[in-house]
Amino acid sequence: MSMNFRLTAALLAAVVAGLSSQAIAADGYGDLTGRIVFDGDIPKLLPKVKKDDPAAKLPACCAIKDTVNDSLVINPKNKGIQHVFVYLKKVSKSDIHPELAKSKEPEVVFDQKECVFKPHAMVVRTDQQVVVKSDDNVPHNTHTYPVFNQGENFIVAPNDRVGIKMPKFSSKEPLPMQVKCDIHAWMQAYWLVVDHPYAVVTDADGRFTIPKLPAGDYEFVVWQERVGYLDKAMKATIKNGAKTDLGDVKAPAAKFEIKADEKE
């Protein structure tokens, strides 16, 4: 057998193997979707800061309107809860869909407007860098409270639209971590740091979608800042090439501890 023939045969075998593995991978993943719903009467929370409140530092920026209590945001039309984290604690790197092995966006922007963090809840992968910006004419500070990573605490200058690039996280965090502004005590947010793509935050309707999960049986963590674990092990079965819809996942009102002085 000639050398050229052997090389050609080897190349063809490699191509065929590659195509076969791609076909298997394409059939080996599915999507998960659902909606986290408040099960009970929707509480009316007092704003964190009232409009024109003289107690707010520089009220012309921080109190130009009522600042909503974003620790529990419920859509009054469908009772969907926003800012809920739904995620896998861990997954083998070899099982991650090839298209999701690396984050599409190398940077994640964390902003502030009218003395409110935006977004209030976000997922950060360990291959991404957080860029902290400000659209306010007052200084803020960003103070993180991780468990496994180095905590950060720095000032963000007024109207900084270039932003401060934080060091990348060296490892995942076990739970969403709190982020605060020590200058404006009501400003709080939560970041979940993960080393895989299977983590999301619910939208304004309480909906979530986690795409391209490897087929199999899973237990997902459902976490909300006022409660902690809404569910430590929400079960779902992912089938090849299919979408698993969990429908409305009810979060009992009794789990949310709301003090009397927080209500209207």
Buried (B, 14 or more C-beta within 10 A) or exposed (E): EEEEEEEEEEEEEEEEEEEEEEEEBEEBBBBBBBBBBBBBEEBEBEBBBBEEBEEBEBBEBBBBEBBBBBBBBBBEEBBBBBBBBBBBBEBEEEBBBEEBEEBEEEEBEBBBEBBBBBBBBBBBBBEBBBBBBBEBEBBBBBBBBBEEBEEBEEBBEEEBEEBBEBEBBEEBBEBBBBBBBEBBEBBBBBBBBBBBBBBBBBBBBBBBBBBBBBBBEBEBBBBBBBBEEBBEEBEBEBEEEEEBEBEBBBBEBEBBEBEEEBEE
